[in-house]
Amino acid sequence: MKAGKLFRDTMRASSLGDSDEAARLYAQIPESEIDNYNMFIIAFFAGALGVRFKDDHSLAAIKQFAEEMQIDYRNAKPPVKQLVIEGLIRGMLGEEDLFDEISPEDQYRTQLLAIRKIVGQSPEMQARLDDYLTEAEALSDQWIAEA
C-alpha cells in the first residue's frame, strides 16, 4: 500500500472512531515514513481546527473546547490535560512558542483525540472527509518539500 493511501486510510479510521482499524493500519506504516505520517496528522489537525474554530477562535472558545474534551475523554488513561489542549490549539493558531511546553507524545495523542471529537461533531467533515484528507495530504507534502 502506498504511503499516502495508508496515511489517509489510517486517519480516516482514527477520525471516525475505529481505533482497532486505525491501529492495524498504523502498524503497517514503515518506520521510515513515521515522520511524514506525523506531518500528515498535523496538517489534518489544522484543517479540523479550521472547521471547529472558523467562527470563533477566541481564548474563551478554545477553553470551552478543552473543557469539552476533558469531559468527553474523562476516562482516558493517561488523563487529557486542559493546558495541553489549549496550548496545542493556540500553538496551531499562531502562538508557536507554546509547542515547546508540550511533549511530542502529548501533542500526538491530543491531536488525535481532538480530531476524533471535531470530526465526530461535524457533519460537514464527515460528508467531505475525502476532501479534507486530500487537503491534508497536499499541505503535508508541501511542508515536507520545504523542510
N, C-alpha and C positions, 0 to 999 in steps of 0.2 A: 504494500500500500504506500503510495506517495505521501511524503511528509505533510504536505498541505492538506490533503484529504484526511489523513489521520488526525491532524490538529483540529480540523473542522468537525469531524465525527466525534472526537473526544469532547470538545467544547459543547457540541450540540447535546450530547448525553448528560454532561455535567450541568449545563444551564437548564435542562428540563427535569433535573432531579433523578436521573437514572444513574446513581452512583456506582452500582455494580458494573454497568456497561462502560462508564467513564474510566473506572479503574482497570478494566480489562483492556481497553484501548490505550490508556496511558502506558501500560506495561509494554506495549508494542513500539513505543516511541524510542528510537535509538538514542543512546546516551549522547551521541554527538549532536543530536537535534534538540536536546532539552532546553538549551538557552534560547533557541529560536521559538520553541513552544511557549516558553515563559514570555517572550516578547509578544507573541500572538495573544496570550491571555491579557496582557496589559492593554493591547490595542482593543480587544473586545470589551474589556472593563471600561475603557474610555468611551466607547460607543454606548454602553449601558448607562454610564453616568450621564451622558448627553441626553438620553431619554428620560431618566429619572429626574434630573435637575434642570430640564430645559426651561421651565417657567420660573424656577426659584432656586438659586444656588447660594442662598444666604447661609450664614453660620447657623441660624435657627433651623433651617431646612435640613442641613447636614446633621445637626444634633438630633433632630427628630428621627431621621433615618437611622442613625446609630442606636438610638433608644429602641426603635422598632426591631433592629437586628438583634439586640440583646434579648428582647422578648421572644422573637422568632426562634432563636438558637439558644434558648436558656438552658437546655440540657447538653449542649455541646461540651466535649472534653478535648482539649482544654477550653475554658470559657472564652467567649468572644469579649474582647476588650473595647469598651466605648472609645477610649482615646486612640486606639489603633485605627478603628473605623474612621473616626473623624480626621485623624492625621493623614490617612491614606487618601481619602476623598479630597481634602484640602490640598494635599500634595499634587493630585492629578489636576486640580483646578488652578494650579499656579504657584502654590507655596511649596516648592520643590525641596526646600531645606528640611521639611518635616519627614521626608523619606529617611534621612539619616538617623532618626529616632526609632525607626521600625525595622525589626529584623527581616531579612528576606523570607524567612519561613512564615512570619506573621503577615507579611504583605501578600504572599502567595495564597495562603489559607483564607484571609479576609477577602481578597479579590474574588475567589471562587464562591464564597458564601454570599457576598453582595451580588454577584452576577446571578446566582440562583434566585435570590429574592427579587431582584429587578425584573428578570425575565418572567418569573412566576406571576408577577403582578402587572405585567404589561402585555395586554392582548396584541398591541402593535408589534412588539418584539417577537412574540410567538408566531404571529402571522407572517412576519418578514424575516424570520430567523436566518434564512439563507443569505439574504441581502446584508444583514449585519455581520455574518461570518465572512462574506466576501470583502466587505469594507475593512474588517479587522485584518484579514489576510493581506490586503493591499497596503494598509498602514504599517503593519509589522514588517513587510518586505521592504518598504521604503526606509524605515528606521534601521533595519539591518544593513541595507546598502549604504546608508550614511555613516554607519559606525566605523 
